[in-house]
Amino acid sequence: MAIRTSTQRRALQGVGNGVLVLMLLWTAIPFYWMIATSLKHDKEIYGYEATLIPQRPTLNNYATVFRETPYMLYLRNSVAVAVGSTVLSMVIAVLGAYAIARLNFPGRALLARGLVFTYLVPTSLLFIPMFALMSVLRLTDSLHGLIIAYLGFDVPFCTWLLMGYFKSVPVELEEAARVDGCNRVSALVRIVLPMSLPALVVVTFFSFTHAWNEFLYAHVFTSTTSARTVTTGLVNFMSQDVFFWGPLMASTVMSALPPVLMFLLFQRWVVKGLTLGGVKG
């Protein structure tokens, strides 16, 4: 019986490892193909000379992106939109989540459920009424318009995640701080936020990556080069049914670096926050 149990355990472990390898390949192969294509000459990308590995690596595609497109402008716009929407989302979400988690007021439970329902609404259903509203308010084709539009999705998501973490912080710690002279805001800043740091990092990371990678709203709400972000600027490498894969992949590689570097810098906090979130639910 013990031998059978040990065999079953090894079989399950082998199946689990195989699934992890498949998931790793599923994730890594597109990244490899993107990087490899960005380093290839046109002959190695198109036609009968297409190769899996760059035979003569070149940086010409990267040079083309910087010389022939306003990529740095797109990059600056993406940074401004992502940072602006993330900061505003975090400020609103922290205050909203703390109020729902700690204060008793009429409609508290309904508001909490409304946050979930708001986040679950598909963006594809809202971009037409959002565009009409933005047009009336004259916020189209502007970076601050995009920032305001992204708040409609980032704030409910961030608030809902932070609510669970704030509820896990012992109320006694805040009460002790208030006895020592702290008000609600001071207790939030000095007690709750430091103890919820992993959650704050996770929420910040997801909010930033959402704003950085978003395409639909950025494409619909902007029409001029001065307001386009990186995701919408990539369409410059597509002309009807022709795709300039070399420069397109080069710009994609550079566009993927900020979220990847952000994750690597805060990897420990992100993993810790996700783990705590799974335990505390």
N, C-alpha and C positions, 0 to 999 in steps of 0.2 A: 504493500500500500504506500509506504514511504517512497519507494522507488518510482511508483507511478506518479505520485504527487510531484516529486522532483523533476521527472521528465515533462510533466505538463507545465510546470513553472518555466523550465528552459524553453519549451516550445512557445509559450506565450511571450517570453522575453524576446525570442527570436523574431516572432511576428511583429512585436512592438518596435524592435530595432529596424526591421524591414520597412515598416510604415514610416518611421522617422527618416530613413534614408530617402524614400520616395518623396516625402514632403520637402526634404532638403534640396533634392534635385529639381523638384517642381518650382522651388523658389529661386535657386541659384542659376539655373540654366538661362532664364530670360536676362538676368543681370550680366552673365557672361556674354551672351549674344549681343547685348547692347554695347558693352565695352569693346568687344572684338570688332563689331561693325564700325564703330567710331574710329578705329585705328586702321581700317582697310582703305586701299585704293578702289576706285570705281570698278576696275576690272575684276577685283576679288569679290565685289558685292553683286555685280550683275553678270549675266552671260555664263558661258561655259567654264570660265576660270574662277567661279565662285568657290570659296574655301571656308572651312570651319575655323581655321586658325590663321590669323594675319601672317602672310609670308614675308611681307615687307612693311612693317608697322610705320605709320605716318601720322603726323599731327596736323595735316593739311585741313582735315574736316573741322578741327577746333579753330584753326586760323580763319577758315571761311566764316564760321559763326561770328567771330569777333569783328572781322573786316566788313562783311557784307550784310549784317543784320544789326539792329539796335538791341542786341542781347543784354547789354549792361543796363539799359533802361528798363527792359522787362524784369531783370533781376532785382533792380532797385524797387520797382513797383511791387513785386511779390513780397519782398522783405517788409516794405511799409505796410502792406495789407495784412500779412500774416502776423506781424508783431502787434500792429494796432488792434486787430480783432482779438488776438489772444489776451492782451493786457485788459481790454475792456470786458471781455468775457469772464476773465478770472475775477476781476473786481466785483462785477454784478453777481456772478455765481457764488462767490464766497459770502457776500452779504445775504443773498437770497437763501442759500443753503443753511446758513446759521440761523436765520429767522425761522425757517420751517422746522429745523431740528430742535430749537430751544424755546421758541416763543409760542404761546397759546393764543390763537386768534381765530375768529370765525372764518370758515372756508379753508382752513389749513390743509386738511386731507384732500379736498377737492383740488387745491392748487398743486399739491404734490402729484396727483394723478394727471393733472393737465400738462405738467412738464413732460411726462412720458408720452402722452398722446401727441403733443406738439412735436417732439423729436421723431416720432414714428411716421409722421406725414412725409411722403416722398417729395424730394425737391422738384422732381419733374412736374408735379401737380401745382406747384406754387410759383414757378418762375414767370408765368404770364400775368397773374394779378400783382406779383411783386414788381414786374417791369412797369405795369400801369401806375402803381403807386410811386415808384421811383421817378417816373416821367413827370407826374404831377408835382412832386417835390423838387424836381430839377436836380436829381442826384445821379442820373445816368452819366456814363462816360466819365466817372471820377473815382478816385481811390477811396475817398471817405464814404462814397455811396456803397462800394463793395464791402467796406468794413461794417457798415450798418446792416447790410443784407446778411452777412455771415453771422451776426449776433443772433439772428432769429433761429439759428440751428445750434450754434455753439453754446449759448447760454442755457437752454434747457438740458442739454447733455451734461455740461459741466456741473450744473446745479444738482441734478439727480445723483451724479456720482459722489459729489462732496457731501450730500446729505447723510449717506450711510456712514461715512468716516466721522463726521461731526457727532453723530449719535453715539459712536463708540467711545468718544472721549468722556471720561467720568465727570458727571456734573459737579461732584464734590470739589474737584480741582478749581472749577470756575467760582464756586461759592466761596472757597477759601481765598481766592484772589480778590473777590468783591469785598470780603470782610477786611482785607488789607488795604482797601481804598480804590480798587480798580472798578471802572464802569464796564458796561457790556462790550464796548469797542476795545478797551484795554485788555479785557479777559480774552477776547477773540484773538487779538494780535499776540499776546504774551503766552497764552496757554493753548488754545485750540489749534492755531496755525502751525506752531512748531511741532506739535504732536501729530499733525496731519500732513507733514512735509512729503512723505512718499505719495500720498494721494494728490497733492498739489502738483507734483512733478508729472505724474501720469496724466492728469487732466490738462496741464499745460502742453504736454507733448502731443496729445491727441488733438487739441484745439489748433495748435500750430500746423500740424501736418494736414488737417482738414482744410484750413485756409490756404495752405501752400499748394495743395494738389487739386483744389476745386477748379472745375472747368466750365460747367454749364452757366452759372451765374456770371462768371467773368467774361464768358463769350457773349452772352446776351446783353449784359449791362454796359459793355464797353465797345466802342466802334473805332476809336482813333489809336494811333500808335502810342501816344503819350500816356494812355491809361491802361494799356494792355499789360497783363502779367506773363510770366514765363509759360504757363500752360497754354494760354491763347496765342502766344507768340510763336509756338511751334508750328502752327498752321502755315507759316511762311514757307516751310519746306515741303508743302504739298501744293501742287498745281494741277487741278482737275484730277486726272487719274495717274499723275506722275508723282512719285515720292523720291525726294533726295535723301536717301537713307543714311549716307555718311554724315552730313551736317545735322540731320535730324537726331541721329543717335548720339552725336557729340554733345548737342545741346541738352539732350535728355540725361546723359551722364552727369553733366554739370548741375542740372536742375535737381537731381536726386541726392547730391552731396549734402546740402544743408540738413535735411531731415535725418540722414544717416549719421552725420557727425553729431547732431543733437542727441540722437539715441545712444551713440557710443559714449558721449560725455556723461550722460545721466542714466546709463544702463542699470547701475546698481539700484538706483532709486525707482526706476520704472519697473524692474522685476519685483522689487519689494512691494511696491504699491499694488501691482497686479495680484501678487500672492495674498496680501492682506485683504484685498477686495474679494478674492475668492473665498477666504475664510470667514470674513465678517458678513458678506452678502448684504 
